[in-house]
Amino acid sequence: MHPPLNVAPRPAPQAPATHAGAPTFPSAGDAARLALALNRHCACRSLDLERLRRQLEAEPALLGLAAEITRSRPHLFSATAVFIPPATLQAMAELVAAIEAVVALPGFRAEALRRAPAIAQLDHGPLGVFMGFDFHLGDDGPQLIEINTNAGGALLNRALAHAQQACCAQIEPYLRPTADLDTLDAVWLRMFLHEWQRQRGGGRPARIAIVDEAPAQQYLHPEFLLFQHLFRSAGIEAVIADPAELDWRGGRLLHDGQAIDLVYNRLTDFYLESPALAPLRAAFEAGAVVLTPHPRAHALYADKRNLALLSDPERLAALAVPAAVIDRLAAGIPRTLEVTAERAEALWASRRGLFFKPATGFGSRATYRGDKLTQRVWQHIVAGGYVAQAIALPSERRVNIDGADSDLKLDVRAYAYAGQIQLVAARLYMGQTTNFRTPGGGFAPVFLTRDDKLVRHEPAVVA
């Protein structure tokens, strides 16, 4: 019998006490408390809808996109920004680098790939574009909740960050994005070309397919249109395709009779197991197409059983991971365990401090807080395929909706490639997990505070 686990939830950050009247922001030297005060007390809206429209409709083919998003996806974008101190961004970057250092080790790769299907053993060279590292922010620093290999929203969040205005004079010094927004398109184009060159050695693709099931029905379909524009602006033809529209014939992957050189993979069938994906799978296995991200990347990063290893100092030490890297991982990844029959009794006893997730799941599907579990659901979890992660509570962002203030939960996503963070964005939501159904919620830009003189905040809500 295993003893109960010590998995008390990591606390969300506590807002500093304020006096009556307008809240006072912390003084120089305390960027962290300044970010917390802005998030908890400044409910004004910084989104300029006309700027956002111009960002989204950069070419004639995209005219009407902003209006369509407003009509069909009213909670895709929040009108409120999120603030973090530079130290939080640095901690996230250090954790991403630490994970990359471990993933590069032969021992880690052997263990991660041992439980993956055969297709994940293939290594054609590409690394995988748009890795997503999702964090909750707490008093213990940013806590990594999960890693995704086809993280969506990067182009949408670049447009959103570009469409902000200061809602009051006091906030203007802190509208500092986490990246050079004007160069991001070029950065992302180079990333795709680097993927191509890692497999092909030189040159560039002539035709790219952005592939997802029923793409026009996907919630992030507007981003597919932005990617199509990005590629075409670089002289690369691009199509948006359902995998059923692809054909494997004559040693080439075809769409509408034309060869596809690179596939930007937005599918959530991470190992290409569906019969409908047979042409894409055959082309990938033959090395006839550059696929990014790909099954190997999912096995090495996004399988949540990897978090059990990455959060276990003893197992990391056995892989000869340096002590400094182990300490960085321990500080930034909540303890995670694979759910097994042998651990069932101990995990049930500790369930109130745990969050249960499918090891190969995505999008918060079939996830459960331990304090909400029924015996029926618990038996399903114990049957296999789940991990248990110590709860790291999300922080909150105050928003103004129709003249009333409301506190929403937030998580932060770092988009990364080759171990380097490219952009950081947030998602605001209400409920157990992130969603795009919350009034006032959705994607939110992330800005960096900095040391500054003591200021008082007099919010002015901007419609």
C-alpha positions as CSV (number, residue, x, y, z in Angstrom):
1,M,0.0,0.0,0.0
2,H,1.4,3.4,-1.0
3,P,1.1,6.3,1.5
4,P,-1.0,9.3,0.4
5,L,0.9,11.7,-1.8
6,N,1.9,15.2,-0.7
7,V,0.2,17.1,-3.6
8,A,-1.3,20.2,-2.0
9,P,-2.3,22.6,-4.8
10,R,0.3,25.2,-5.6
11,P,-1.3,28.6,-4.8
12,A,-2.3,31.2,-7.2
13,P,-0.5,34.5,-6.6
14,Q,-2.0,36.8,-3.9
15,A,-2.7,40.4,-4.9
16,P,-1.1,43.0,-2.7
17,A,-3.3,44.8,-0.2
18,T,-4.7,48.1,-1.4
19,H,-6.1,51.1,0.3
20,A,-9.5,52.7,-0.3
21,G,-9.8,54.6,-3.5
22,A,-7.7,54.1,-6.6
23,P,-5.1,51.2,-6.2
24,T,-1.5,52.2,-5.9
25,F,0.9,50.4,-8.1
26,P,4.2,49.1,-6.6
27,S,7.3,51.1,-6.8
28,A,10.5,50.6,-8.8
29,G,12.3,47.3,-8.3
30,D,9.0,45.3,-8.1
31,A,7.9,44.5,-11.6
32,A,6.3,41.3,-10.3
33,R,3.9,43.1,-8.0
34,L,3.3,45.7,-10.6
35,A,2.1,43.0,-13.1
36,L,-0.1,41.4,-10.4
37,A,-1.6,44.8,-9.5
38,L,-2.4,45.5,-13.2
39,N,-3.9,42.1,-13.7
40,R,-6.0,42.3,-10.5
41,H,-7.1,45.9,-10.5
42,C,-7.0,47.4,-14.0
43,A,-10.1,46.2,-15.8
44,C,-9.9,48.7,-18.7
45,R,-10.0,47.5,-22.3
46,S,-7.0,48.0,-24.5
47,L,-8.1,46.4,-27.8
48,D,-8.6,48.7,-30.8
49,L,-11.1,46.9,-33.0
50,E,-10.2,49.0,-36.1
51,R,-6.5,48.2,-35.7
52,L,-7.4,44.5,-35.3
53,R,-9.4,44.6,-38.5
54,R,-6.5,46.1,-40.4
55,Q,-4.1,43.4,-39.0
56,L,-6.4,40.6,-39.9
57,E,-7.4,41.9,-43.4
58,A,-3.9,42.6,-44.7
59,E,-4.8,41.7,-48.3
60,P,-8.0,41.9,-50.4
61,A,-8.7,38.2,-50.1
62,L,-9.0,38.5,-46.3
63,L,-11.6,41.4,-46.4
64,G,-14.5,40.6,-44.1
65,L,-12.4,38.2,-41.9
66,A,-12.7,40.4,-38.8
67,A,-16.5,40.7,-39.2
68,E,-16.8,36.9,-39.7
69,I,-14.8,36.3,-36.5
70,T,-17.1,38.7,-34.6
71,R,-20.1,36.9,-35.9
72,S,-19.1,33.3,-35.5
73,R,-16.4,33.4,-32.8
74,P,-17.4,36.3,-30.5
75,H,-15.1,35.1,-27.7
76,L,-12.0,34.4,-29.7
77,F,-10.3,37.6,-28.6
78,S,-10.4,39.3,-25.2
79,A,-10.4,43.1,-25.1
80,T,-8.1,43.0,-22.1
81,A,-4.3,42.5,-21.9
82,V,-2.3,40.4,-19.5
83,F,0.9,41.6,-17.8
84,I,3.9,39.6,-16.6
85,P,7.3,40.7,-15.2
86,P,10.4,40.0,-17.3
87,A,11.5,37.5,-14.6
88,T,8.5,35.3,-15.5
89,L,9.4,35.3,-19.2
90,Q,13.0,34.5,-18.3
91,A,11.8,31.6,-16.1
92,M,9.7,30.2,-18.9
93,A,12.6,30.5,-21.3
94,E,14.9,28.7,-18.9
95,L,12.4,25.9,-18.4
96,V,11.9,25.5,-22.2
97,A,15.7,25.3,-22.6
98,A,16.0,22.8,-19.7
99,I,13.3,20.5,-21.4
100,E,15.2,20.7,-24.7
101,A,18.4,19.7,-22.9
102,V,16.7,16.6,-21.5
103,V,14.9,15.7,-24.7
104,A,18.2,15.7,-26.5
105,L,19.5,12.9,-24.2
106,P,19.5,9.4,-25.7
107,G,18.2,7.9,-22.5
108,F,15.1,10.2,-22.5
109,R,14.5,9.6,-26.2
110,A,14.7,5.8,-25.7
111,E,12.1,5.9,-22.9
112,A,9.7,8.3,-24.7
113,L,9.9,6.4,-28.0
114,R,9.6,3.0,-26.4
115,R,5.9,3.5,-25.7
116,A,5.2,5.3,-29.0
117,P,3.9,3.6,-32.2
118,A,6.3,2.7,-34.9
119,I,5.6,5.9,-37.0
120,A,7.1,8.0,-34.2
121,Q,10.5,6.3,-34.6
122,L,10.9,8.0,-38.0
123,D,13.2,11.0,-38.0
124,H,13.4,12.8,-41.3
125,G,15.1,15.9,-39.7
126,P,12.4,18.5,-39.0
127,L,12.0,19.6,-35.4
128,G,8.3,20.6,-35.4
129,V,6.9,24.1,-35.7
130,F,4.9,26.0,-33.1
131,M,5.6,24.0,-30.0
132,G,3.2,25.3,-27.3
133,F,4.3,25.4,-23.6
134,D,1.3,26.1,-21.5
135,F,1.8,27.7,-18.0
136,H,-0.2,28.7,-14.9
137,L,1.3,31.6,-13.1
138,G,1.7,31.4,-9.3
139,D,3.7,32.5,-6.3
140,D,6.2,29.7,-7.1
141,G,6.8,31.1,-10.6
142,P,5.4,29.8,-13.9
143,Q,4.2,26.2,-13.7
144,L,4.2,24.1,-16.9
145,I,0.8,22.4,-17.3
146,E,1.4,20.7,-20.6
147,I,3.2,20.8,-23.9
148,N,1.4,20.8,-27.3
149,T,3.1,20.1,-30.7
150,N,0.5,21.8,-32.9
151,A,-0.3,24.8,-30.8
152,G,-2.7,27.1,-32.5
153,G,-3.2,30.8,-32.3
154,A,0.3,32.3,-33.0
155,L,-0.7,34.4,-36.0
156,L,-3.9,35.5,-34.4
157,N,-2.1,36.5,-31.3
158,R,0.5,38.5,-33.3
159,A,-2.4,40.4,-34.9
160,L,-4.1,40.9,-31.5
161,A,-0.9,42.2,-29.8
162,H,-0.5,44.7,-32.7
163,A,-4.0,46.0,-32.1
164,Q,-3.6,47.4,-28.6
165,Q,-3.8,51.0,-27.4
166,A,-3.2,52.4,-23.9
167,C,-6.5,52.6,-22.1
168,C,-5.0,55.2,-19.7
169,A,-1.8,57.1,-19.4
170,Q,-0.5,55.0,-16.5
171,I,-0.6,51.8,-18.5
172,E,1.2,53.0,-21.6
173,P,4.8,52.3,-20.4
174,Y,3.9,48.7,-19.9
175,L,2.5,47.8,-23.4
176,R,5.8,46.0,-24.2
177,P,5.2,42.8,-26.2
178,T,7.2,39.7,-25.6
179,A,8.6,39.7,-29.1
180,D,9.3,42.2,-32.0
181,L,5.9,42.0,-33.6
182,D,7.1,43.6,-36.8
183,T,9.6,40.8,-37.5
184,L,7.5,37.8,-36.4
185,D,6.2,36.9,-39.9
186,A,9.7,36.7,-41.2
187,V,10.7,34.6,-38.2
188,W,7.9,32.2,-38.8
189,L,8.7,32.0,-42.5
190,R,12.3,31.2,-41.8
191,M,11.1,28.5,-39.3
192,F,9.2,26.7,-42.0
193,L,12.1,27.0,-44.5
194,H,14.4,25.7,-41.8
195,E,12.1,22.6,-41.4
196,W,12.3,22.1,-45.2
197,Q,16.1,22.4,-45.3
198,R,16.6,20.0,-42.4
199,Q,14.9,17.3,-44.5
200,R,15.8,18.4,-48.1
201,G,19.2,20.1,-47.5
202,G,18.4,23.3,-49.5
203,G,16.0,25.1,-51.7
204,R,12.4,25.9,-50.6
205,P,9.0,24.3,-51.0
206,A,6.9,25.4,-54.0
207,R,3.5,24.3,-52.5
208,I,2.4,24.0,-48.9
209,A,-0.8,22.4,-47.6
210,I,-2.3,23.5,-44.3
211,V,-4.1,20.3,-43.3
212,D,-6.8,19.6,-40.8
213,E,-10.1,17.7,-40.8
214,A,-13.0,19.8,-42.1
215,P,-10.8,22.9,-41.9
216,A,-13.5,25.3,-42.7
217,Q,-15.4,24.1,-39.6
218,Q,-12.4,24.4,-37.2
219,Y,-12.6,27.1,-34.6
220,L,-9.2,28.5,-35.6
221,H,-9.9,28.4,-39.4
222,P,-9.3,32.1,-39.6
223,E,-5.7,31.4,-38.7
224,F,-5.4,29.0,-41.6
225,L,-6.3,31.9,-43.9
226,L,-3.6,34.0,-42.3
227,F,-1.1,31.2,-42.8
228,Q,-2.1,30.9,-46.5
229,H,-1.5,34.6,-46.9
230,L,1.9,34.4,-45.1
231,F,3.1,31.7,-47.4
232,R,1.8,33.3,-50.6
233,S,3.4,36.6,-49.6
234,A,6.7,34.8,-49.7
235,G,6.0,33.4,-53.2
236,I,5.0,29.9,-51.9
237,E,1.6,28.6,-53.2
238,A,-0.5,27.4,-50.2
239,V,-3.8,25.5,-50.0
240,I,-6.0,24.6,-47.0
241,A,-7.0,21.0,-47.3
242,D,-8.9,18.2,-45.6
243,P,-6.8,15.0,-45.5
244,A,-9.5,13.3,-47.6
245,E,-8.5,15.7,-50.5
246,L,-4.9,14.3,-50.5
247,D,-3.8,11.5,-52.8
248,W,-0.6,9.4,-52.7
249,R,0.2,8.5,-56.3
250,G,3.4,7.9,-58.2
251,G,5.6,8.6,-55.2
252,R,4.1,12.0,-54.6
253,L,1.5,13.5,-52.3
254,L,-1.0,15.3,-54.4
255,H,-3.8,17.8,-53.9
256,D,-6.1,18.6,-56.8
257,G,-3.5,16.8,-59.0
258,Q,-0.6,19.1,-57.9
259,A,2.3,18.0,-55.8
260,I,2.5,19.0,-52.2
261,D,6.0,19.6,-50.9
262,L,5.4,20.5,-47.2
263,V,2.4,19.9,-45.0
264,Y,1.7,22.2,-42.0
265,N,0.0,19.6,-39.8
266,R,-2.9,20.9,-37.7
267,L,-4.4,17.4,-37.2
268,T,-5.1,16.0,-33.7
269,D,-4.6,12.4,-34.9
270,F,-1.0,12.7,-33.8
271,Y,0.2,9.4,-35.1
272,L,-1.8,9.5,-38.4
273,E,-3.8,6.4,-37.5
274,S,-7.1,7.1,-39.1
275,P,-7.7,5.3,-42.5
276,A,-8.6,8.7,-43.9
277,L,-5.0,9.8,-43.3
278,A,-3.5,6.9,-45.3
279,P,-2.2,9.0,-48.2
280,L,-0.5,11.5,-45.8
281,R,0.9,8.7,-43.7
282,A,2.3,6.9,-46.8
283,A,4.0,10.1,-48.0
284,F,5.4,10.8,-44.6
285,E,6.8,7.3,-44.1
286,A,8.4,7.4,-47.6
287,G,9.9,10.8,-46.8
288,A,8.2,12.2,-49.9
289,V,6.7,15.2,-48.0
290,V,8.0,17.4,-45.2
291,L,5.5,17.1,-42.4
292,T,5.7,19.5,-39.5
293,P,4.9,19.0,-36.7
294,H,5.1,15.2,-36.9
295,P,4.5,12.0,-34.8
296,R,8.1,11.9,-33.4
297,A,7.7,15.4,-32.0
298,H,4.5,14.4,-30.3
299,A,6.0,11.4,-28.7
300,L,9.1,13.3,-27.4
301,Y,7.2,16.4,-26.1
302,A,3.4,16.2,-25.9
303,D,2.8,12.8,-24.5
304,K,1.9,13.8,-20.9
305,R,3.7,10.7,-19.5
306,N,6.9,12.6,-20.3
307,L,6.0,15.1,-17.6
308,A,6.2,12.3,-15.1
309,L,9.8,11.8,-16.0
310,L,10.6,15.5,-16.3
311,S,9.2,16.2,-12.8
312,D,11.0,13.2,-11.1
313,P,14.5,14.3,-9.9
314,E,15.6,10.7,-9.2
315,R,14.8,9.5,-12.7
316,L,16.4,12.5,-14.2
317,A,19.6,12.0,-12.2
318,A,19.7,8.4,-13.4
319,L,19.8,9.9,-17.0
320,A,22.8,12.0,-15.9
321,V,20.9,15.3,-16.2
322,P,22.9,18.1,-14.6
323,A,21.8,19.1,-11.1
324,A,21.1,22.7,-12.3
325,V,18.7,21.4,-15.0
326,I,17.0,19.1,-12.5
327,D,16.4,22.0,-10.2
328,R,15.0,24.2,-13.0
329,L,12.6,21.4,-14.0
330,A,11.5,20.7,-10.4
331,A,10.8,24.4,-9.8
332,G,8.6,24.7,-13.0
333,I,6.8,21.4,-13.5
334,P,4.1,20.2,-11.0
335,R,4.8,16.7,-9.9
336,T,3.2,14.3,-12.3
337,L,2.6,10.5,-12.0
338,E,1.3,7.9,-14.4
339,V,-1.9,6.4,-13.1
340,T,-1.5,2.6,-12.5
341,A,-3.4,0.0,-10.6
342,E,-0.5,-0.1,-8.1
343,R,-0.9,3.6,-7.4
344,A,-4.7,3.7,-7.5
345,E,-5.3,3.7,-3.7
346,A,-2.7,6.4,-3.0
347,L,-3.9,8.6,-5.9
348,W,-7.5,8.3,-4.8
349,A,-6.6,9.3,-1.2
350,S,-4.7,12.4,-2.7
351,R,-7.2,13.1,-5.5
352,R,-8.3,16.6,-4.1
353,G,-4.9,18.0,-4.9
354,L,-4.6,16.3,-8.4
355,F,-5.7,16.9,-11.9
356,F,-6.2,13.9,-14.1
357,K,-5.5,14.0,-17.9
358,P,-5.3,11.5,-20.7
359,A,-1.7,10.9,-21.5
360,T,-2.1,11.5,-25.3
361,G,-5.1,13.8,-25.1
362,F,-5.5,17.4,-26.2
363,G,-7.7,20.4,-25.7
364,S,-8.7,19.6,-22.1
365,R,-10.9,16.7,-23.3
366,A,-11.7,14.0,-20.7
367,T,-9.8,15.9,-18.0
368,Y,-10.9,15.9,-14.4
369,R,-10.2,17.7,-11.2
370,G,-9.7,15.2,-8.4
371,D,-12.3,16.8,-6.1
372,K,-15.0,16.4,-8.8
373,L,-14.4,12.7,-9.5
374,T,-17.1,10.1,-9.2
375,Q,-16.4,6.4,-8.7
376,R,-17.5,5.7,-12.3
377,V,-15.1,8.1,-13.8
378,W,-12.4,7.0,-11.4
379,Q,-12.7,3.4,-12.6
380,H,-12.3,4.7,-16.2
381,I,-9.1,6.6,-15.2
382,V,-7.6,3.6,-13.4
383,A,-8.2,1.4,-16.4
384,G,-5.2,3.2,-17.9
385,G,-3.9,5.9,-20.2
386,Y,-4.0,8.8,-17.6
387,V,-1.6,10.9,-15.7
388,A,-2.2,12.6,-12.4
389,Q,-0.6,16.1,-12.0
390,A,-0.4,18.2,-8.8
391,I,-2.8,21.1,-9.2
392,A,-1.1,24.4,-10.0
393,L,-3.9,26.9,-9.6
394,P,-4.3,29.5,-12.3
395,S,-4.0,33.2,-11.6
396,E,-6.7,35.7,-12.5
397,R,-7.3,38.7,-14.7
398,R,-10.0,41.3,-14.0
399,V,-12.0,42.3,-17.1
400,N,-14.9,44.7,-17.6
401,I,-18.0,43.3,-19.3
402,D,-20.9,45.6,-20.0
403,G,-19.8,47.9,-17.2
404,A,-19.3,45.2,-14.6
405,D,-16.0,43.8,-13.4
406,S,-15.4,40.1,-13.4
407,D,-12.4,38.0,-12.6
408,L,-11.4,35.4,-15.2
409,K,-8.8,32.6,-14.9
410,L,-5.8,32.8,-17.2
411,D,-3.1,30.6,-18.6
412,V,-0.1,31.6,-20.6
413,R,1.2,29.9,-23.8
414,A,4.7,30.2,-25.0
415,Y,5.1,29.5,-28.7
416,A,8.6,28.1,-29.3
417,Y,10.8,26.5,-31.9
418,A,14.1,24.8,-31.4
419,G,14.1,25.6,-27.7
420,Q,13.5,29.4,-28.3
421,I,10.4,31.2,-27.3
422,Q,9.0,33.3,-30.2
423,L,5.9,34.8,-28.7
424,V,3.9,34.6,-25.4
425,A,0.1,34.9,-25.3
426,A,-2.7,34.3,-22.8
427,R,-6.1,32.7,-22.7
428,L,-8.8,34.1,-20.4
429,Y,-11.6,31.8,-19.3
430,M,-14.2,30.8,-16.7
431,G,-14.7,27.2,-15.7
432,Q,-12.4,24.2,-15.2
433,T,-10.3,24.5,-18.3
434,T,-9.6,26.9,-21.1
435,N,-12.4,27.6,-23.6
436,F,-13.6,30.2,-26.0
437,R,-17.1,30.5,-24.6
438,T,-16.5,33.0,-21.9
439,P,-17.7,36.6,-22.3
440,G,-14.7,38.9,-21.9
441,G,-12.4,35.9,-22.4
442,G,-10.4,34.4,-25.3
443,F,-6.9,35.0,-26.5
444,A,-5.2,38.0,-24.8
445,P,-1.9,39.7,-25.5
446,V,0.9,39.5,-22.9
447,F,2.9,42.5,-22.1
448,L,6.0,43.0,-19.9
449,T,6.1,45.3,-16.9
450,R,9.3,47.1,-16.0
451,D,10.6,48.9,-13.0
452,D,9.2,52.4,-12.9
453,K,8.3,55.1,-10.5
454,L,5.3,54.8,-8.2
455,V,2.1,55.6,-10.1
456,R,-1.6,55.7,-9.3
457,H,-4.1,54.2,-11.6
458,E,-7.2,56.0,-12.8
459,P,-8.8,53.5,-15.1
460,A,-10.7,54.7,-18.2
461,V,-12.7,52.0,-19.9
462,V,-12.2,52.0,-23.6
463,A,-15.0,50.4,-25.7
